[in-house]
Amino acid sequence: MNRFFNILLSFVLLLVLAACGKSSDNGVVYADDEDIQYVENDSLLAESEVEDVQISRHRKLSKGYRRTFNDKNDVHLAVAREIGIEPLDSFEAAELCRFEQLARVDSCKYYAIKPLTHSAPYLTPRAKWMLMTIGKNFQDSLASHGVDGYQIVVTSLLRTDDSIRRLRRRNRNASANSAHRFGTTFDISYIKYNRTDSATFMPEYRLKETLAEVLYDLRAMGHCYVKYEVKQSCFHITAK
């Protein structure tokens, strides 16, 4: 009887082990494998999300930059007035502002400042952070394609009452009530890029596409407003 019972018990154990093996093949996860599965699932989800964002971005940008980056001047002005500084009379007044109001913006590894004739090299700290983020993300995007040695070029920053009057003498279409007056707004050229290294190369139209993708993502995340300026050949950007 005992022998029969032992045989029966062994048979039952074999059935249980077989069932466990079958369950494992069907996706049952044991404690040792839980972390692996979670990592794999997170990875797959991240890749799926990235792909969806890239597809959405491509569809939007394929409609044209003017249609994609079409935030009106009134929108830029509204947020500039809300979070920016009080407009200043002159460049000298900008130099006297405290750091928490205005931060000086000089060329660095993320961007190059074009010689400024009608604006001063200052932005609010929030806007300067946005500019640095754009420059860094642009270079990171190039690096993902094996390209380096390019910087975005900033063509306009803070404008004062004096600089706007001088600008309007040259260009009557220049707005007297510009978002640039509040230190929240800057322009980035989409036709000029500063070359710092000739080891790698990317054509101008691809550099423009890369910059547009960076701006699209930041705008979609709610960090800025962007207007595509045809006559000035720049992206007009206001930090939020």
Secondary structure by P-SEA (a helix, b strand, c coil): caaaaaaaaaaaaaaaaaaaaaaaaaccccccaaaaaaaaaaaaaaaaaaaaaaaaaaaaaaacccccccccaaaaaaaaaaccccccccaaaaaacccccbbbbcccccbbbcccccccccccaaaaaaaaaaaaaaaaaaaaaccccbbbbbccccccaaaaaaaaaacccccccccccccccccccccbbbbccccccccaaaaaaaaaaaaaaaaaaccbbbbbbccccccccccc
